[in-house]
Amino acid sequence: MSAPLLQIRLRAEYGARCVLDDVRFELRAGESLGMVGTSGAGKTTLVMALLGLLPYRGGKAMGEVLIDGVNLLTLPASEARRIRGKQIALIPQSPMTALNPAVSLRSHFEQAWSAHQSSGNKALEARLQQLLQEVQLPAADECFLRRKPGQISVGQAQRVLIALALLHRPSILIADEPTSALDPVTQVEIVRLLKQLNQRNGTALLYISHDLISVLQLCQKVAVLHEGRIAECLEVAEIERAAHPATLSLLSALPGRWSFCFHTP
């Protein structure tokens, strides 16, 4: 078995209030873990802590976020920035607020590229053509990248965010509620796309969502975050063995029979 790309042991606080308490898990290349929980369970705090960004929200993270054995939480800010976006990347939720409405899509990619690459426009153009095809955006349309976020659909904007996250071929990808702002048809398309990218590229995927159905469709494992702790972690194929009340409550809230959405290889 390969060594973990990501190993987590976290406690997070806002002042005297503990939000995450001894959260532990790990991810290897090609693995996909769905982190699911109700509102207030600590999912957003977990994302910020994993990226070393919690202090910017007035919080404090303690423990370890080991990426290839290096603890992101103890690195100087300049070294942490070299890892974020290159080795570990984020697909945020709400694409129309995550993208800058004042600049073109091309500018988004140029700024993200220059943060970690010294090679010029030719290398960026080659990578962009490949990426746009991967995420099913119009690579052949020369005008597409000149548009601003408000000139494309929400579904296209979400695919742009996925492309931005994949720009530097990160080994670890965090998807934070990536389907929450999308219509049902586009949700299915994005889940299918993430599954293809995870399996084809061997990227370790942490998929954070309140939508248990999409987690069961996409991921190999599911962890239930409840009151700041991982209440239960199971293989998706063995979800019927769930025993914790928090997991059973999420399952009982699914519409109709939920066995149809189990992950299949």
C-alpha angles and dihedrals in degrees: 000000000000121000116264117266090203129030120180133196109159145171119176131188140183103205107306093342116100111214101169120031121190096329108181133179141125138213132208130198111292094012123127123203124185115210108199133177145137124270110293094024091118102260097134092045089052092054093049092046093049091055094044091244101115095102088063088061094049095262137116128224123200131184127037139323099180116192109183086339096308117118107229091195095063098044122106112258094254093054092045089055090056089058099042110083094013108055097012122027137181133223102200127206125247099041095197091061096037092058122069107247093202099063136055125260088248090057090055090056094043092053093046090047095050091051091070108011133067094187116105139245096291092064091045092051092052091049092046093053090051094045097048090053091049093053093040099247123142101275092169094054106092091193096056097082091047090065124096122233093261090059096062133062123266090248091053090047090054090052089051089055090051090050091049090051092050095044096103095035096248118201091218125046126189115198110194111198090316095173101043095100096042135095117250095260093050090045090059091048093051093047090050091049093050090049091052093048092048093050098039099043099034090232115162106240128204106188113192118194148136087220106094093183093062090046091053091048096048111030139068093211135027126206120192115217111205126172091340097311135091100251096186139354120198142164106259090232088060099044089122086073091065112135109167115100091231092057093043090050092054091048093049090055093060114107116254119328109354100194090089092074099055115133115259123192 
